[in-house]
Amino acid sequence: MRVTTDHDRCVGAGQCAMLSPEVFDQDDDGLVVVLQDRPAAELLDDVHRAVELCPSRSIHVTR
């Protein structure tokens, strides 16, 4: 599984960084930064929850 984001689409809500801080962070402008583009299996539930709750739909998970 690979995690990517559309940085231009991000609105800086921070849901991803709160739900999965091992995988996501925010830059100085509050926009999403991917810390781990291939997270460990034990992090996947949190990553999928972050995808579901992202208001801008800027997080993508591919297999």
N, C-alpha and C positions, 0 to 999 in steps of 0.2 A: 504494500500500500504506500502511496506517495501523497503527501499533503502539499498543495500549492495554494497561493492566494492571488487575487487580483488587487494589487496594492492601490490602483487608481480608483477602484470601486469602494474600497473600505471607507466607512464613515467614523471609525474610531470609537465604537460603542464599548469595546473592551470585554465583551462576553467571552470571547475565545481565551483571552489571557487569564480571566478569572476561572474558567472551567478547566483549562488545561495549561497551567503555567509552565509545565515541562516542555510543551510543544510550541506555545505561542507567547509572544511578548508584544509590546507596543514601542514604536520609535518615539523620538522627541515630539513629533506632531500627533502622537496618539494612534498612529496607523499600525496595522498588524505586521508583525515580523515572525516568520517561521523559524523556530530554533532547531527543530528536528523535522526534516522532510520525510523521513522514514521512521516513524515512532515505533517503539516496542509494543508488542501485543497487549500488554497490560494497560497501555494508555489509550487504546482504540475506542473504548466506550466514551471517554471524555472528549476525544476528538470528534466523534460522530455527534455528540451532544452539542459541541461548539458549532459544527456545521449547521445543525438544525436551528440553533438560536441566533445565528448571525443575521442581523437585520438587513444587511446589504447583499447577502448571498455571495460574499467575496472569497469564501473558503471552499476549496475543492479537494475531494479525495478520489484518487484513481487507483486501480489495482494493477 
